[in-house]
Amino acid sequence: MTTIALISISDVVASIEAEYRKRAVEEPINTSFLTDYSKVRPKLRGKLINTEMNRDFLETVPHRAFLELSLVYLVSVPKEMLGCHGTVQVLNNHMDMWGVAEQELYEVFMGNIESNDDAVLKDIDDILAELIAAEIDFDMESMKASPKLYAAGTNRWLDGAVETLNGRFLKKSSDYFGEDFFILPSSIHQLLFLPVSETDMDYDALADIVKEMNDTEIMEDEVLSNHVYYYSSKSGEVTIAA
């Protein structure tokens, strides 16, 4: 087995991050629709953030621990309000207004994430082909020596690391690979899936790759974790590998 071509993969990660920033909404959003919880429920989404890096922020929002991360909740803003996709962060005072507890938000979120078709699994080779078309330079020879990697996230590449909680999507991915896989959290917006047969690198070496991407390619507020995760098709669980 060969090692991962970090330079090429960093190009892919940087390209997706740039696409996210192009799509980010900066204009003020009219949040009056949030007063009706019945309208909020089907639009409830979430994102994963690093717990330690967001201690102060987590005191202001409903959240749930997942490994060393935290799930926080978002409401998807109707497209007709902005002309594009946007989200509103759910705060503690929203729960008070709706008269619901975090457990209710979690159950609604889990139902939404597994029933919606927002999750995307994309071959890195396809993304690299798009980079070539966009005349973005990278080392083709090093990429030829790389294992098979897949980018995973949402269809808008926004807050896509939350798909780590999408059991249905993880199982479909594992079924497609025909085996277990590593999850490399390249940012809060996307993940990299690496089937176990595609590398003989040890867990710590994979974690070093994630850390280097975080140090060189990812904005500080978009870093998710320096850990590498492992999805077991037998248990259906995600654990920290390193």
Backbone as CSV, one residue per row, in Angstrom:
resi,resn,N_x,N_y,N_z,CA_x,CA_y,CA_z,C_x,C_y,C_z
1,MET,0.833,-1.200,0.000,0.000,0.000,0.000,0.872,1.256,0.000
2,THR,0.381,2.290,-0.629,1.127,3.541,-0.708,0.572,4.540,0.294
3,THR,1.324,5.597,0.509,0.897,6.625,1.446,0.033,7.658,0.742
4,ILE,-0.629,8.476,1.533,-1.517,9.492,0.989,-0.705,10.671,0.466
5,ALA,-1.042,11.108,-0.733,-0.379,12.286,-1.304,-0.987,13.532,-0.696
6,LEU,-0.354,14.034,0.362,-0.920,15.132,1.143,-1.086,16.396,0.313
7,ILE,-0.119,16.696,-0.569,-0.208,17.935,-1.335,-1.464,17.945,-2.193
8,SER,-1.723,16.837,-2.872,-2.894,16.778,-3.742,-4.181,16.843,-2.943
9,ILE,-4.231,16.114,-1.847,-5.446,16.112,-1.035,-5.674,17.487,-0.426
10,SER,-4.614,18.180,-0.060,-4.763,19.531,0.469,-5.392,20.454,-0.566
11,ASP,-5.043,20.265,-1.848,-5.666,21.046,-2.912,-7.171,20.821,-2.937
12,VAL,-7.564,19.555,-2.790,-8.989,19.222,-2.796,-9.693,19.873,-1.616
13,VAL,-9.109,19.725,-0.432,-9.706,20.306,0.773,-9.819,21.818,0.635
14,ALA,-8.744,22.450,0.163,-8.757,23.903,0.006,-9.806,24.338,-1.001
15,SER,-9.992,23.550,-2.058,-10.987,23.883,-3.082,-12.399,23.830,-2.516
16,ILE,-12.688,22.800,-1.734,-14.024,22.679,-1.133,-14.246,23.785,-0.111
17,GLU,-13.208,24.104,0.674,-13.324,25.199,1.636,-13.623,26.514,0.929
18,ALA,-12.949,26.740,-0.211,-13.195,27.969,-0.971,-14.625,28.004,-1.483
19,GLU,-15.147,26.848,-1.892,-16.521,26.793,-2.377,-17.491,27.106,-1.255
20,TYR,-17.214,26.617,-0.045,-18.054,26.941,1.104,-18.102,28.444,1.338
21,ARG,-16.906,29.071,1.334,-16.861,30.496,1.632,-17.582,31.320,0.562
22,LYS,-17.593,30.827,-0.692,-18.345,31.517,-1.733,-19.841,31.473,-1.464
23,ARG,-20.278,30.377,-0.844,-21.712,30.176,-0.641,-22.199,30.699,0.703
24,ALA,-21.287,31.077,1.566,-21.677,31.555,2.887,-22.482,32.842,2.771
25,VAL,-23.522,32.940,3.581,-24.396,34.108,3.557,-23.914,35.119,4.586
26,GLU,-23.669,36.329,4.154,-23.192,37.364,5.067,-24.260,38.410,5.370
27,GLU,-25.316,38.489,4.554,-26.349,39.490,4.774,-27.185,39.138,6.006
28,PRO,-27.732,40.145,6.708,-28.623,39.876,7.834,-29.834,39.056,7.389
29,ILE,-30.287,38.174,8.253,-31.403,37.298,7.930,-32.587,37.636,8.822
30,ASN,-33.759,37.751,8.232,-34.989,37.945,8.992,-35.359,36.617,9.641
31,THR,-35.283,36.577,10.962,-35.497,35.310,11.674,-36.885,35.207,12.298
32,SER,-37.825,36.014,11.840,-39.159,35.997,12.445,-39.849,34.642,12.280
33,PHE,-39.482,33.888,11.231,-40.131,32.591,11.016,-39.770,31.599,12.132
34,LEU,-38.734,31.896,12.907,-38.313,30.988,13.966,-39.300,30.919,15.123
35,THR,-40.250,31.833,15.177,-41.196,31.817,16.292,-42.165,30.644,16.214
36,ASP,-42.335,30.054,15.024,-43.277,28.948,14.829,-42.500,27.636,14.798
37,TYR,-42.523,26.898,15.903,-41.734,25.675,16.009,-42.173,24.611,15.009
38,SER,-43.445,24.617,14.644,-43.918,23.628,13.669,-43.248,23.827,12.312
39,LYS,-42.843,25.072,12.022,-42.132,25.352,10.775,-40.632,25.078,10.910
40,VAL,-40.158,25.153,12.132,-38.739,24.921,12.387,-38.389,23.440,12.307
41,ARG,-39.249,22.585,12.826,-38.945,21.148,12.942,-38.403,20.530,11.652
42,PRO,-39.077,20.661,10.523,-38.553,19.997,9.317,-37.269,20.614,8.780
43,LYS,-36.921,21.811,9.289,-35.721,22.503,8.805,-34.574,22.437,9.814
44,LEU,-34.767,21.650,10.863,-33.731,21.556,11.886,-32.562,20.716,11.386
45,ARG,-31.379,21.302,11.431,-30.156,20.632,10.999,-29.146,20.716,12.148
46,GLY,-27.911,20.399,11.875,-26.898,20.479,12.922,-25.503,20.570,12.337
47,LYS,-24.546,20.815,13.192,-23.147,20.740,12.772,-22.312,20.275,13.953
48,LEU,-21.174,19.695,13.643,-20.236,19.256,14.660,-19.130,20.293,14.809
49,ILE,-18.767,20.578,16.051,-17.662,21.484,16.319,-16.771,20.865,17.390
50,ASN,-15.566,21.359,17.484,-14.630,20.885,18.486,-15.039,21.419,19.855
51,THR,-15.209,20.533,20.815,-15.702,20.935,22.135,-14.725,21.855,22.857
52,GLU,-13.476,21.450,22.932,-12.490,22.207,23.701,-12.286,23.608,23.135
53,MET,-12.341,23.734,21.816,-12.102,25.026,21.175,-13.312,25.959,21.257
54,ASN,-14.450,25.447,21.736,-15.692,26.237,21.712,-16.401,26.236,23.060
55,ARG,-15.646,26.167,24.155,-16.250,26.080,25.493,-17.196,27.246,25.778
56,ASP,-16.773,28.459,25.516,-17.612,29.621,25.807,-18.869,29.629,24.941
57,PHE,-18.709,29.350,23.665,-19.849,29.331,22.759,-20.872,28.279,23.180
58,LEU,-20.417,27.117,23.612,-21.326,26.027,23.970,-22.200,26.362,25.172
59,GLU,-21.785,27.336,25.979,-22.621,27.754,27.103,-23.864,28.497,26.636
60,THR,-23.887,28.963,25.396,-24.997,29.777,24.888,-25.957,29.008,23.994
61,VAL,-25.636,27.739,23.692,-26.443,26.989,22.727,-26.747,25.587,23.247
62,PRO,-27.888,25.025,22.857,-28.124,23.616,23.164,-27.134,22.763,22.390
63,HIS,-26.620,21.714,23.013,-25.622,20.891,22.365,-25.599,19.502,22.971
64,ARG,-24.904,18.603,22.296,-24.790,17.217,22.750,-23.389,16.713,22.431
65,ALA,-22.769,16.044,23.393,-21.417,15.535,23.208,-21.416,14.335,22.275
66,PHE,-20.401,14.291,21.416,-20.150,13.137,20.548,-18.640,12.971,20.450
67,LEU,-18.138,11.882,21.063,-16.701,11.698,21.170,-16.111,12.967,21.792
68,GLU,-15.074,13.580,21.166,-14.516,14.814,21.728,-15.113,16.043,21.051
69,LEU,-16.216,15.839,20.337,-16.888,16.896,19.595,-18.217,17.238,20.254
70,SER,-18.871,18.272,19.718,-20.218,18.626,20.177,-21.111,18.875,18.973
71,LEU,-22.315,18.347,19.052,-23.352,18.630,18.066,-24.110,19.870,18.510
72,VAL,-24.184,20.874,17.634,-25.034,22.042,17.873,-26.077,22.091,16.769
73,TYR,-27.131,22.841,16.990,-28.294,22.797,16.099,-28.434,24.071,15.277
74,LEU,-28.880,23.880,14.044,-29.103,24.972,13.101,-30.498,24.842,12.518
75,VAL,-31.016,25.950,12.020,-32.274,25.923,11.264,-31.965,26.378,9.851
76,SER,-32.318,25.551,8.894,-32.108,25.894,7.490,-33.072,27.000,7.086
77,VAL,-32.548,28.071,6.510,-33.371,29.212,6.115,-33.997,28.930,4.743
78,PRO,-35.297,29.137,4.609,-35.944,28.909,3.308,-35.240,29.667,2.194
79,LYS,-35.022,28.996,1.078,-34.273,29.586,-0.040,-34.920,30.862,-0.549
80,GLU,-36.254,30.900,-0.506,-36.940,32.072,-1.048,-36.666,33.347,-0.229
81,MET,-36.165,33.181,0.995,-35.872,34.343,1.828,-34.560,35.008,1.429
82,LEU,-33.644,34.226,0.846,-32.319,34.751,0.543,-31.919,34.619,-0.918
83,GLY,-32.581,33.703,-1.623,-32.149,33.396,-2.974,-31.033,32.369,-2.978
84,CYS,-30.630,31.919,-1.785,-29.613,30.883,-1.662,-29.760,30.244,-0.285
85,HIS,-28.960,29.229,-0.029,-29.047,28.509,1.232,-28.425,29.314,2.371
86,GLY,-29.016,29.220,3.559,-28.459,29.849,4.750,-28.942,29.111,5.981
87,THR,-28.334,29.377,7.120,-28.748,28.737,8.361,-28.733,29.753,9.501
88,VAL,-29.530,29.455,10.520,-29.562,30.254,11.745,-29.174,29.348,12.901
89,GLN,-28.264,29.815,13.741,-27.840,29.046,14.903,-28.948,28.996,15.947
90,VAL,-29.244,27.811,16.457,-30.219,27.671,17.542,-29.531,28.011,18.860
91,LEU,-30.116,28.951,19.598,-29.577,29.402,20.874,-30.420,28.871,22.027
92,ASN,-29.915,29.023,23.237,-30.675,28.572,24.405,-32.033,29.261,24.495
93,ASN,-32.096,30.557,24.137,-33.383,31.252,24.257,-34.401,30.779,23.219
94,HIS,-33.938,30.157,22.130,-34.882,29.562,21.190,-35.617,28.387,21.844
95,MET,-34.885,27.581,22.610,-35.525,26.462,23.309,-36.591,26.980,24.267
96,ASP,-36.274,28.057,24.973,-37.252,28.642,25.897,-38.485,29.117,25.135
97,MET,-38.278,29.754,23.987,-39.393,30.259,23.184,-40.265,29.119,22.669
98,TRP,-39.635,28.026,22.266,-40.391,26.894,21.717,-40.949,25.988,22.804
99,GLY,-40.400,26.079,24.014,-40.839,25.208,25.095,-40.403,23.773,24.896
100,VAL,-39.183,23.573,24.387,-38.659,22.231,24.150,-37.314,22.068,24.840
101,ALA,-36.943,20.827,25.076,-35.648,20.508,25.670,-34.686,20.047,24.574
102,GLU,-33.400,19.970,24.918,-32.394,19.533,23.941,-32.691,18.135,23.421
103,GLN,-33.232,17.264,24.244,-33.552,15.900,23.802,-34.521,15.918,22.628
104,GLU,-35.497,16.811,22.672,-36.457,16.956,21.572,-35.729,17.401,20.299
105,LEU,-34.835,18.391,20.424,-34.080,18.856,19.262,-33.246,17.721,18.667
106,TYR,-32.617,16.938,19.531,-31.782,15.837,19.064,-32.599,14.806,18.298
107,GLU,-33.751,14.447,18.829,-34.575,13.439,18.168,-35.080,13.934,16.816
108,VAL,-35.474,15.205,16.750,-35.925,15.769,15.475,-34.763,15.828,14.487
109,PHE,-33.610,16.277,14.962,-32.417,16.351,14.106,-32.067,14.981,13.532
110,MET,-32.046,13.966,14.372,-31.667,12.632,13.907,-32.665,12.108,12.882
111,GLY,-33.943,12.381,13.094,-34.939,11.971,12.107,-34.735,12.692,10.783
112,ASN,-34.407,13.987,10.855,-34.208,14.776,9.640,-32.966,14.339,8.871
113,ILE,-31.856,14.126,9.578,-30.603,13.854,8.883,-30.641,12.511,8.152
114,GLU,-31.368,11.549,8.719,-31.417,10.241,8.078,-32.500,10.140,7.014
115,SER,-33.456,11.051,7.043,-34.535,10.986,6.049,-34.285,11.905,4.860
116,ASN,-33.447,12.938,5.047,-33.149,13.846,3.939,-32.047,13.268,3.056
117,ASP,-32.026,13.685,1.801,-31.013,13.211,0.856,-29.924,14.259,0.667
118,ASP,-29.415,14.809,1.761,-28.413,15.870,1.682,-26.990,15.332,1.611
119,ALA,-26.772,14.082,2.051,-25.417,13.541,2.150,-24.858,13.179,0.776
120,VAL,-23.562,13.458,0.605,-22.877,13.210,-0.665,-21.582,12.455,-0.403
121,LEU,-21.317,11.446,-1.228,-20.042,10.737,-1.231,-19.459,10.893,-2.629
122,LYS,-18.273,11.528,-2.727,-17.722,11.844,-4.039,-16.278,11.381,-4.134
123,ASP,-15.989,10.652,-5.203,-14.647,10.161,-5.467,-13.681,11.348,-5.599
124,ILE,-12.562,11.278,-4.875,-11.573,12.353,-4.954,-11.087,12.555,-6.392
125,ASP,-10.998,11.451,-7.156,-10.558,11.571,-8.551,-11.478,12.493,-9.346
126,ASP,-12.773,12.429,-9.050,-13.717,13.301,-9.753,-13.491,14.764,-9.371
127,ILE,-13.206,14.995,-8.086,-12.946,16.365,-7.650,-11.648,16.881,-8.264
128,LEU,-10.639,16.008,-8.331,-9.380,16.410,-8.948,-9.570,16.761,-10.423
129,ALA,-10.440,16.012,-11.106,-10.724,16.326,-12.506,-11.325,17.727,-12.619
130,GLU,-12.155,18.089,-11.645,-12.729,19.436,-11.633,-11.646,20.485,-11.380
131,LEU,-10.671,20.147,-10.531,-9.570,21.072,-10.275,-8.735,21.284,-11.532
132,ILE,-8.527,20.197,-12.278,-7.776,20.323,-13.526,-8.520,21.247,-14.483
133,ALA,-9.838,21.033,-14.580,-10.645,21.871,-15.474,-10.582,23.336,-15.058
134,ALA,-10.436,23.571,-13.747,-10.344,24.943,-13.243,-8.911,25.462,-13.262
135,GLU,-8.006,24.651,-13.820,-6.588,25.024,-13.958,-5.917,25.263,-12.613
136,ILE,-6.301,24.434,-11.642,-5.634,24.463,-10.339,-4.496,23.450,-10.373
137,ASP,-3.316,23.886,-10.041,-2.127,23.053,-10.177,-1.974,22.099,-9.000
138,PHE,-1.612,20.844,-9.283,-1.256,19.907,-8.245,-0.378,18.829,-8.850
139,ASP,0.209,18.016,-8.004,1.199,17.033,-8.427,0.499,15.763,-8.895
140,MET,0.336,15.599,-10.200,-0.358,14.448,-10.751,0.354,13.141,-10.417
141,GLU,1.687,13.158,-10.470,2.428,11.930,-10.225,2.230,11.427,-8.797
142,SER,2.206,12.341,-7.829,1.998,11.912,-6.450,0.583,11.393,-6.264
143,MET,-0.364,11.971,-7.004,-1.744,11.514,-6.878,-1.902,10.097,-7.399
144,LYS,-1.104,9.716,-8.407,-1.202,8.370,-8.951,-0.788,7.322,-7.930
145,ALA,0.017,7.736,-6.965,0.485,6.803,-5.946,-0.398,6.793,-4.708
146,SER,-1.505,7.524,-4.755,-2.349,7.672,-3.574,-3.377,6.563,-3.476
147,PRO,-3.873,6.282,-2.260,-4.978,5.334,-2.109,-6.291,5.981,-2.534
148,LYS,-7.320,5.172,-2.618,-8.639,5.664,-3.018,-9.273,6.411,-1.854
149,LEU,-9.562,7.677,-2.075,-10.189,8.515,-1.060,-11.503,9.068,-1.581
150,TYR,-12.399,9.368,-0.653,-13.706,9.915,-1.009,-14.000,11.116,-0.120
151,ALA,-14.508,12.182,-0.710,-14.971,13.327,0.048,-16.429,13.078,0.435
152,ALA,-16.761,13.380,1.663,-18.119,13.180,2.157,-18.597,14.434,2.856
153,GLY,-19.871,14.736,2.692,-20.452,15.907,3.342,-21.872,16.101,2.877
154,THR,-22.327,17.343,2.891,-23.659,17.646,2.391,-23.569,18.071,0.935
155,ASN,-24.698,18.094,0.259,-24.681,18.430,-1.164,-24.318,19.887,-1.428
156,ARG,-24.246,20.718,-0.383,-23.798,22.101,-0.545,-22.419,22.320,0.077
157,TRP,-21.811,21.217,0.587,-20.517,21.287,1.259,-20.532,22.297,2.400
158,LEU,-21.652,22.357,3.095,-21.797,23.227,4.260,-22.000,22.361,5.500
159,ASP,-21.184,22.562,6.525,-21.345,21.861,7.799,-21.461,20.359,7.596
160,GLY,-20.720,19.840,6.612,-20.900,18.446,6.210,-20.329,17.407,7.142
161,ALA,-19.449,17.802,8.078,-18.895,16.818,9.005,-19.965,16.208,9.890
162,VAL,-21.124,16.863,9.979,-22.217,16.337,10.800,-22.724,15.000,10.268
163,GLU,-22.396,14.678,9.006,-22.815,13.387,8.461,-22.154,12.227,9.194
164,THR,-21.178,12.506,10.047,-20.606,11.477,10.911,-21.675,10.869,11.812
165,LEU,-22.752,11.609,12.052,-23.845,11.129,12.895,-24.952,10.444,12.093
166,ASN,-24.807,10.434,10.787,-25.842,9.889,9.910,-25.597,8.398,9.691
167,GLY,-26.191,7.583,10.555,-25.960,6.147,10.492,-26.345,5.534,9.161
168,ARG,-27.411,6.023,8.571,-27.861,5.503,7.268,-26.817,5.773,6.194
169,PHE,-26.269,6.973,6.173,-25.264,7.339,5.190,-23.971,6.550,5.401
170,LEU,-23.546,6.394,6.647,-22.330,5.651,6.933,-22.458,4.195,6.499
171,LYS,-23.622,3.613,6.743,-23.828,2.212,6.327,-23.823,2.089,4.805
172,LYS,-24.483,3.025,4.119,-24.490,2.994,2.654,-23.071,3.134,2.112
173,SER,-22.271,3.982,2.739,-20.885,4.158,2.310,-20.096,2.875,2.527
174,SER,-20.270,2.259,3.692,-19.572,1.018,3.988,-20.000,-0.098,3.031
175,ASP,-21.275,-0.160,2.720,-21.770,-1.158,1.764,-21.149,-0.935,0.386
176,TYR,-21.009,0.335,0.011,-20.404,0.670,-1.277,-18.933,0.246,-1.312
177,PHE,-18.203,0.503,-0.215,-16.805,0.107,-0.147,-16.652,-1.401,0.027
178,GLY,-17.642,-2.017,0.653,-17.539,-3.438,0.982,-16.643,-3.698,2.176
179,GLU,-16.458,-2.696,3.016,-15.566,-2.840,4.162,-15.699,-1.643,5.104
180,ASP,-15.000,-1.725,6.238,-14.923,-0.603,7.174,-14.098,0.509,6.547
181,PHE,-14.145,1.700,7.174,-13.348,2.800,6.641,-12.935,3.771,7.744
182,PHE,-11.851,4.483,7.458,-11.408,5.569,8.326,-12.128,6.848,7.922
183,ILE,-12.343,7.718,8.901,-12.909,9.038,8.650,-11.862,10.067,9.041
184,LEU,-11.409,10.843,8.054,-10.451,11.918,8.305,-11.226,13.236,8.294
185,PRO,-11.365,13.880,9.451,-12.164,15.111,9.529,-11.400,16.310,8.992
186,SER,-11.536,16.578,7.694,-10.730,17.632,7.083,-11.207,19.031,7.452
187,SER,-12.439,19.190,7.940,-12.911,20.458,8.508,-14.332,20.236,9.010
188,ILE,-14.962,21.303,9.534,-16.361,21.171,9.940,-17.265,20.994,8.721
189,HIS,-16.736,21.260,7.524,-17.573,21.250,6.322,-17.517,19.962,5.522
190,GLN,-16.447,19.195,5.641,-16.395,17.939,4.913,-15.469,16.942,5.588
191,LEU,-15.614,15.693,5.164,-14.838,14.584,5.689,-14.134,13.896,4.532
192,LEU,-13.092,13.136,4.843,-12.490,12.243,3.873,-12.671,10.814,4.363
193,PHE,-13.221,9.950,3.514,-13.404,8.543,3.846,-12.292,7.744,3.167
194,LEU,-11.656,6.874,3.935,-10.564,6.046,3.434,-10.852,4.580,3.768
195,PRO,-11.244,3.762,2.771,-11.471,2.335,3.026,-10.220,1.685,3.615
196,VAL,-10.401,0.764,4.568,-9.262,0.226,5.320,-8.260,-0.501,4.426
197,SER,-8.730,-1.107,3.337,-7.811,-1.862,2.478,-6.941,-0.951,1.625
198,GLU,-7.209,0.342,1.632,-6.493,1.272,0.765,-5.208,1.821,1.374
199,THR,-4.929,1.487,2.625,-3.706,1.998,3.245,-3.199,1.031,4.294
200,ASP,-1.878,1.001,4.448,-1.282,0.253,5.552,-0.625,1.202,6.557
201,MET,-0.941,2.498,6.434,-0.430,3.471,7.393,-1.032,3.212,8.769
202,ASP,-0.240,3.431,9.814,-0.792,3.237,11.154,-1.663,4.435,11.529
203,TYR,-2.424,4.265,12.585,-3.410,5.278,12.967,-2.765,6.629,13.253
204,ASP,-1.613,6.602,13.921,-0.954,7.860,14.271,-0.495,8.614,13.022
205,ALA,-0.047,7.886,12.003,0.387,8.535,10.765,-0.799,9.202,10.071
206,LEU,-1.964,8.567,10.107,-3.162,9.175,9.536,-3.545,10.433,10.307
207,ALA,-3.425,10.365,11.631,-3.743,11.538,12.446,-2.777,12.679,12.149
208,ASP,-1.525,12.362,11.859,-0.554,13.402,11.501,-0.971,14.118,10.218
209,ILE,-1.539,13.379,9.267,-2.004,13.980,8.018,-3.132,14.965,8.295
210,VAL,-4.072,14.560,9.145,-5.181,15.444,9.495,-4.660,16.704,10.172
211,LYS,-3.711,16.542,11.093,-3.164,17.696,11.801,-2.463,18.646,10.832
212,GLU,-1.723,18.100,9.874,-1.023,18.966,8.927,-2.011,19.735,8.058
213,MET,-3.105,19.077,7.643,-4.137,19.797,6.884,-4.730,20.922,7.722
214,ASN,-4.998,20.626,8.990,-5.556,21.650,9.873,-4.594,22.825,10.039
215,ASP,-3.305,22.523,10.128,-2.300,23.568,10.363,-2.032,24.418,9.125
216,THR,-2.236,23.832,7.922,-1.803,24.521,6.709,-2.938,24.958,5.788
217,GLU,-4.111,24.314,5.865,-5.157,24.578,4.880,-6.467,25.103,5.458
218,ILE,-6.739,24.827,6.719,-8.066,25.079,7.284,-8.048,26.308,8.188
219,MET,-9.041,27.181,8.001,-9.179,28.332,8.888,-9.442,27.840,10.314
220,GLU,-8.922,28.562,11.282,-8.968,28.093,12.663,-10.392,27.798,13.134
221,ASP,-11.357,28.645,12.750,-12.718,28.435,13.226,-13.442,27.331,12.460
222,GLU,-12.762,26.702,11.482,-13.366,25.606,10.730,-12.667,24.273,10.995
223,VAL,-11.678,24.286,11.901,-11.012,23.044,12.290,-11.970,22.210,13.133
224,LEU,-12.054,20.920,12.826,-12.931,20.040,13.604,-12.144,19.256,14.642
225,SER,-11.126,18.528,14.189,-10.396,17.668,15.108,-9.071,17.241,14.489
226,ASN,-8.101,16.904,15.338,-6.851,16.310,14.879,-6.882,14.787,14.970
227,HIS,-8.025,14.244,15.361,-8.167,12.793,15.476,-8.591,12.174,14.147
228,VAL,-8.382,10.871,14.057,-8.908,10.060,12.958,-9.926,9.104,13.563
229,TYR,-11.038,8.907,12.859,-12.106,8.040,13.346,-12.197,6.766,12.512
230,TYR,-12.866,5.786,13.088,-13.010,4.485,12.421,-14.480,4.083,12.440
231,TYR,-15.007,3.734,11.263,-16.390,3.249,11.192,-16.374,1.732,11.043
232,SER,-17.044,1.058,11.953,-17.168,-0.399,11.920,-18.507,-0.783,11.314
233,SER,-18.461,-1.518,10.218,-19.706,-1.959,9.592,-20.433,-2.981,10.467
234,LYS,-19.693,-3.687,11.292,-20.315,-4.703,12.163,-21.121,-4.064,13.273
235,SER,-20.532,-3.069,13.940,-21.222,-2.432,15.063,-22.054,-1.242,14.645
236,GLY,-21.719,-0.654,13.478,-22.390,0.576,13.033,-21.984,1.781,13.840
237,GLU,-20.825,1.705,14.530,-20.394,2.780,15.407,-19.137,3.465,14.878
238,VAL,-18.996,4.740,15.234,-17.795,5.511,14.938,-16.999,5.649,16.235
239,THR,-15.715,5.314,16.159,-14.844,5.428,17.331,-13.599,6.215,16.943
240,ILE,-12.872,6.702,17.956,-11.619,7.399,17.709,-10.531,6.347,17.477
241,ALA,-9.875,6.419,16.308,-8.794,5.477,15.997,-7.465,5.978,16.539
242,ALA,-7.261,7.308,16.434,-6.008,7.891,16.910,-6.203,9.379,17.131
